[in-house]
């Protein structure tokens, strides 16, 4: 009878070795470039194909076309006056039958140039909205990718623990047959196997949901199958608080849009002030008399001005309005600065927390749990520990490994969210160039 027990232990050991070899082979397959889904591939496809991003880009392209419209002069005007009928007798060439006119307003005040600056600021804000959309979609793609990678790691853990529990069940069954252990050990093992089966279905649902979100972001059909993601790697990261604060204040799109709004408001104040300046309208008039043989009998030139001083309330109110709007924009900018520093602090703390959890599980908790399983299994083989002790140790190890992958996915997702908030890679220094495209370069 003891021979059967030893034979079961030998099979268990061989199965464990075979499983390790299989895991190594699976890892080799996972790292093959043609059979895995990398985060760079996902981000590239999202930035190329996402429809909402294309909409934001088209909006920016349209806003740029407002600049030449705002800078342009008013349209010239031409006119023709013709005598429709004359019911009195007049000497020849006493009156004109036709009068041709041409008029053009000259923007001496420079309001059109200021209006062009406002349009440039609006176009720059539209570009920054495009950049914000890119950052948000990139962060969403990172988080969905890490959820998918985490789900695959959890499935791998599930398969490994299912295999181990089957081996434990065989061992407990062998011990039960020789009468050294009760039948409850076998039933406990079978119960744990059932729980693993339940978890597997939940994990497969998580894989499906993450794949769906990635496909939607990449503008693919939701049911499109995706390769398995590359295994997540933990890389310790040190981020300077002062450095990331400077990065956020310099590169967060919302703050840049607030700056552009202030620039536009200042230009609007100047436009309102220049409303007091009259703008001349040049006029050229050509006349043809009723019985003259010439096509043009005489030419006259004239100039006219608008008189804004007689509408004082209108222009004074416009100046006050735009000054208040400028003040509002400056207050919004100050509020956004405070809000940005608060968001950065909270998300940086989130990154540090998940970094700590991941490092703790990787360096301490998992190794200890692994040693506990090894020691408990040896004790169980020599009848010094109960089967419940072995199951509990194995469950603790599984929970520790599962939490490690959860924390790692949360850590990488938090880094992606932090980059979206800052508007730049948190790992770069403040003197590095983040944005290579500017509206005035386009």
C-alpha positions in Angstrom: 0.0 0.0 0.0 2.8 2.4 0.8 4.2 1.7 -2.6 1.1 3.2 -4.1 1.5 6.3 -2.1 5.2 6.7 -3.1 4.2 6.1 -6.7 1.6 8.9 -6.5 4.2 11.2 -5.0 6.6 10.3 -7.8 3.9 11.0 -10.4 3.2 14.3 -8.7 6.8 15.3 -8.9 7.1 14.3 -12.5 3.9 16.2 -13.4 5.3 19.3 -11.7 8.5 19.1 -13.7 6.5 18.6 -16.9 4.3 21.6 -16.1 7.4 23.8 -15.6 8.7 22.7 -19.0 5.4 23.4 -20.6 5.2 26.8 -19.0 8.7 27.6 -20.4 7.6 26.5 -23.8 4.4 28.6 -23.6 6.5 31.6 -22.5 8.7 31.1 -25.6 5.6 31.1 -27.8 4.2 34.1 -26.1 7.4 36.1 -26.8 7.3 35.3 -30.5 6.8 38.6 -32.4 4.2 37.3 -34.8 1.9 35.7 -32.2 1.6 38.4 -29.6 -0.1 41.7 -29.2 2.2 44.5 -28.2 1.1 47.8 -26.6 2.9 49.7 -29.4 0.8 48.0 -32.0 -2.4 48.8 -30.1 -1.5 52.5 -29.6 -0.5 52.9 -33.3 -3.8 51.5 -34.5 -5.8 53.5 -32.0 -4.1 56.8 -33.1 -4.6 55.8 -36.8 -8.1 54.5 -36.9 -10.1 55.8 -34.0 -13.1 57.6 -35.4 -13.5 60.1 -32.5 -9.9 61.1 -32.9 -10.4 61.6 -36.7 -13.4 63.8 -35.8 -11.2 65.9 -33.5 -8.5 66.2 -36.1 -11.0 67.3 -38.8 -12.3 69.9 -36.3 -8.8 71.3 -35.8 -8.2 71.4 -39.6 -11.5 73.3 -40.0 -10.6 75.8 -37.2 -7.3 76.6 -38.9 -9.3 77.8 -41.9 -10.8 80.6 -39.8 -7.5 82.4 -39.5 -7.3 83.8 -43.1 -11.0 84.6 -42.9 -10.5 86.7 -39.8 -7.4 88.4 -41.2 -9.1 89.4 -44.5 -10.4 92.9 -45.3 -14.1 93.5 -45.8 -15.4 92.6 -49.2 -15.3 95.5 -51.8 -18.6 96.8 -53.0 -19.7 97.7 -56.5 -22.9 99.4 -57.6 -24.9 100.6 -60.6 -27.5 103.3 -60.6 -29.6 103.7 -63.8 -32.4 106.1 -64.6 -35.6 104.1 -64.9 -37.6 106.9 -66.3 -37.6 110.7 -66.6 -41.0 112.6 -66.8 -39.7 116.2 -67.2 -37.9 117.8 -70.1 -34.3 118.7 -69.3 -31.5 120.2 -71.4 -29.0 117.6 -72.9 -26.4 116.4 -70.4 -28.0 118.0 -67.5 -28.4 114.7 -65.6 -26.7 111.4 -65.6 -28.4 108.3 -66.8 -25.9 105.8 -65.3 -23.7 105.9 -62.3 -21.1 103.2 -61.5 -19.6 103.0 -58.0 -16.8 101.0 -56.2 -16.2 101.1 -52.4 -13.6 99.5 -50.1 -13.2 99.8 -46.3 -9.6 100.2 -45.2 -8.9 98.6 -41.8 -6.5 101.2 -40.5 -7.3 100.3 -36.9 -5.8 96.8 -37.3 -8.8 95.1 -35.9 -8.5 92.4 -38.6 -5.0 91.5 -37.4 -6.3 91.2 -33.9 -9.2 89.1 -35.1 -6.7 86.8 -36.8 -4.9 86.4 -33.4 -8.2 85.4 -31.8 -8.7 82.8 -34.6 -5.2 81.5 -34.1 -5.8 81.0 -30.4 -9.1 79.2 -31.1 -7.3 77.0 -33.6 -4.6 76.3 -31.1 -7.2 75.4 -28.5 -8.8 73.0 -31.0 -5.4 71.4 -31.6 -5.0 71.0 -27.8 -8.4 69.4 -27.6 -7.1 66.9 -30.3 -4.1 66.3 -28.1 -6.3 65.8 -25.1 -8.3 63.2 -27.0 -5.1 61.4 -28.0 -4.0 61.3 -24.4 -7.3 60.0 -23.2 -7.5 57.3 -25.9 -3.9 56.3 -25.3 -4.6 55.9 -21.5 -7.8 53.9 -22.2 -5.9 51.7 -24.6 -3.1 51.1 -22.1 -5.6 50.2 -19.3 -7.6 47.9 -21.5 -4.4 46.2 -22.7 -3.2 45.7 -19.1 -6.6 44.3 -18.1 -6.3 41.8 -21.0 -2.8 40.9 -20.1 -3.8 40.5 -16.4 -6.7 38.3 -17.4 -4.4 36.0 -19.4 -2.0 35.8 -16.5 -4.9 34.9 -14.2 -6.0 32.2 -16.6 -2.5 30.8 -16.6 -2.6 30.7 -12.8 -6.0 29.1 -12.9 -4.7 26.3 -15.2 -1.6 25.8 -13.1 -3.6 25.5 -9.8 -6.2 23.3 -11.5 -3.4 20.9 -12.5 -1.9 21.0 -9.0 -5.3 20.4 -7.3 -5.8 17.4 -9.6 -2.5 16.0 -8.4 -3.4 16.7 -4.8 -6.7 14.9 -5.4 -4.8 11.9 -6.7 -2.5 11.9 -3.7 -5.4 12.2 -1.2 -7.2 9.5 -3.0 -4.2 7.2 -2.8 -3.9 8.0 1.0 -7.6 7.4 1.4 -7.3 4.0 -0.3 -4.6 2.8 2.1 -6.6 4.2 5.0 -4.1 6.9 6.2 -6.4 9.9 5.3 -10.1 10.4 5.4 -12.4 10.7 2.4 -13.0 14.4 3.3 -9.5 15.2 1.8 -10.6 13.9 -1.6 -13.9 15.8 -1.4 -12.1 19.0 -0.4 -9.8 18.7 -3.4 -12.8 18.2 -5.7 -14.5 21.2 -4.2 -11.4 23.3 -4.8 -11.4 22.1 -8.4 -15.0 23.2 -8.8 -14.1 26.7 -7.5 -11.3 26.9 -10.0 -13.7 26.0 -12.8 -16.0 28.9 -11.7 -13.1 31.3 -11.6 -12.1 30.3 -15.1 -15.4 31.3 -16.6 -15.2 34.7 -14.9 -11.7 35.2 -16.2 -12.8 34.3 -19.7 -15.4 37.0 -19.4 -12.8 39.5 -18.4 -10.7 38.6 -21.5 -13.8 39.1 -23.7 -14.6 42.5 -22.2 -11.0 43.7 -22.6 -10.8 42.5 -26.2 -14.1 44.2 -27.0 -12.8 47.5 -25.6 -9.6 47.3 -27.5 -11.4 46.4 -30.7 -13.7 49.4 -30.3 -10.8 51.7 -29.6 -9.0 50.4 -32.7 -12.2 50.8 -34.8 -12.4 47.0 -35.4 -15.5 44.8 -35.2 -16.0 44.0 -31.5 -15.7 40.2 -32.0 -12.4 40.4 -33.8 -10.0 37.9 -32.0 -6.8 39.4 -30.7 -3.4 37.7 -30.0 -2.3 37.2 -26.4 -0.6 40.3 -25.0 3.1 40.4 -24.1 3.7 39.4 -20.4 3.7 42.4 -18.2 7.0 43.3 -16.7 7.6 45.2 -13.4 10.1 48.0 -13.7 10.8 50.1 -10.6 10.3 53.8 -11.4 11.4 56.9 -9.5 9.5 60.1 -10.2 10.5 63.5 -8.9 7.5 65.4 -7.5 8.9 68.8 -8.4 9.7 67.6 -11.9 6.3 66.1 -12.6 4.6 69.3 -11.2 6.6 71.4 -13.7 5.7 69.0 -16.5 2.1 69.1 -15.7 2.0 72.9 -15.5 3.8 73.2 -18.8 2.2 70.5 -20.8 -1.3 69.7 -19.5 -3.6 70.4 -22.5 -6.3 72.0 -20.2 -3.7 74.6 -18.9 -2.4 75.3 -22.4 -6.0 75.8 -23.6 -6.5 78.2 -20.7 -3.4 80.2 -21.7 -4.8 80.4 -25.3 -8.1 81.6 -23.9 -6.4 84.4 -22.0 -4.5 85.4 -25.2 -7.8 85.5 -27.1 -9.4 87.5 -24.4 -6.6 90.1 -24.4 -7.0 90.4 -28.2 -10.7 90.9 -27.8 -10.1 93.7 -25.3 -7.8 95.4 -27.8 -10.4 94.9 -30.6 -13.0 96.5 -28.3 -10.7 99.5 -27.7 -10.0 99.9 -31.4 -13.8 100.2 -31.9 -13.4 103.9 -31.1 -11.1 104.3 -34.2 -13.1 105.3 -37.3 -12.3 103.2 -40.4 -12.3 105.1 -43.7 -14.3 103.8 -46.7 -12.9 104.8 -50.1 -15.4 105.4 -52.9 -14.9 105.8 -56.7 -17.8 106.9 -58.8 -18.1 107.1 -62.6 -21.0 108.8 -64.3 -22.5 108.8 -67.8 -24.7 111.8 -68.9 -27.9 111.3 -70.7 -26.8 112.3 -74.2 -23.0 112.2 -73.9 -21.1 110.3 -76.5 -18.4 109.1 -74.0 -18.9 105.9 -72.1 -17.7 107.7 -68.9 -18.5 111.4 -68.7 -16.9 112.1 -65.3 -15.1 110.3 -62.4 -15.4 111.3 -58.8 -13.6 110.0 -55.7 -14.7 110.2 -52.1 -14.0 109.0 -48.6 -16.4 108.4 -45.6 -15.9 107.5 -42.0 -18.0 105.8 -39.4 -18.5 107.9 -36.3 -18.4 105.6 -33.2 -18.3 108.5 -30.7 -22.0 109.0 -31.1 -22.6 105.5 -29.8 -20.6 105.8 -26.7 -22.6 103.3 -24.6 -22.2 100.5 -27.1 -18.4 100.7 -27.3 -17.9 101.4 -23.6 -20.0 98.3 -22.8 -17.9 96.2 -25.3 -14.7 97.2 -23.5 -16.1 96.4 -20.1 -17.5 93.1 -21.3 -14.2 91.9 -22.7 -12.2 93.0 -19.7 -14.5 91.0 -17.5 -14.1 88.0 -19.8 -10.3 88.4 -19.6 -10.5 88.5 -15.8 -12.7 85.3 -15.8 -10.2 83.6 -18.0 -7.4 84.4 -15.6 -9.3 83.1 -12.7 -10.1 79.9 -14.6 -6.3 79.6 -15.3 -5.5 79.9 -11.6 -8.2 77.4 -10.7 -6.9 74.9 -13.3 -3.3 75.2 -11.9 -4.5 74.4 -8.4 -6.7 71.5 -9.7 -3.8 70.1 -11.8 -1.4 70.0 -8.9 -4.0 68.2 -6.8 -4.7 65.6 -9.5 -1.0 65.0 -10.0 -0.4 64.6 -6.3 -3.3 62.1 -6.0 -2.3 60.0 -9.0 1.4 60.1 -8.1 0.4 58.7 -4.7 -1.7 56.0 -6.5 1.4 55.1 -8.6 3.6 54.9 -5.5 1.0 52.7 -3.7 0.7 50.2 -6.5 4.5 50.3 -7.0 4.9 49.4 -3.3 2.3 46.6 -3.5 3.8 45.1 -6.6 7.3 45.2 -5.3 6.2 43.7 -1.9 4.4 40.8 -3.5 7.2 40.2 -6.0 10.1 40.3 -3.6 8.6 39.0 -0.3 5.1 37.6 -0.2 5.2 35.3 -3.2 8.6 33.8 -2.3 7.4 33.2 1.3 4.1 31.7 0.1 6.0 29.4 -2.3 8.3 28.2 0.6 5.2 27.6 2.7 3.6 25.4 0.0 6.8 23.4 -0.4 7.1 22.9 3.4 3.5 22.0 3.9 3.5 19.6 1.0 6.5 17.8 2.4 4.8 17.7 5.8 1.7 16.3 4.3 3.7 13.6 2.4 5.0 12.5 5.8 1.6 12.8 7.5 2.8 15.7 9.7 0.2 18.1 8.2 -3.4 17.8 7.2 -4.8 18.2 3.7 -6.5 21.3 4.8 -3.1 22.8 5.7 -1.9 22.0 2.2 -5.0 23.4 0.5 -4.8 26.6 2.6 -1.1 27.0 1.7 -1.8 26.5 -2.0 -4.7 28.9 -1.9 -2.5 31.5 -0.2 0.1 31.2 -2.9 -2.5 31.4 -5.6 -4.0 34.5 -4.0 -0.5 36.1 -3.7 0.3 35.4 -7.3 -3.1 36.7 -8.4 -2.7 39.8 -6.4 0.8 40.4 -7.8 -0.6 40.5 -11.4 -3.5 42.7 -10.3 -1.2 45.1 -8.6 1.1 45.1 -11.6 -1.8 45.8 -14.0 -3.0 48.6 -11.6 0.5 50.1 -11.4 1.0 50.2 -15.2 -2.5 51.6 -15.6 -1.9 54.3 -13.0 1.3 55.3 -14.9 -0.8 55.6 -18.1 -3.4 57.7 -16.3 -0.7 59.9 -14.8 0.8 60.5 -18.3 -2.7 61.5 -19.5 -3.1 64.0 -16.7 0.3 65.5 -17.1 0.2 65.6 -20.9 3.8 64.2 -21.1 5.8 61.1 -20.2 6.4 61.4 -16.4 9.9 59.9 -16.9 11.2 62.8 -19.1 12.8 65.9 -17.7 11.2 69.3 -18.0 13.8 70.6 -20.5 13.0 67.9 -23.0 10.6 68.7 -25.9 7.3 67.0 -25.6 5.2 68.4 -28.4 6.8 68.6 -31.9 3.7 70.0 -33.6 2.4 73.5 -33.1 -0.5 75.2 -34.8 1.6 78.0 -36.4 3.9 75.4 -37.9 1.1 73.6 -39.7 
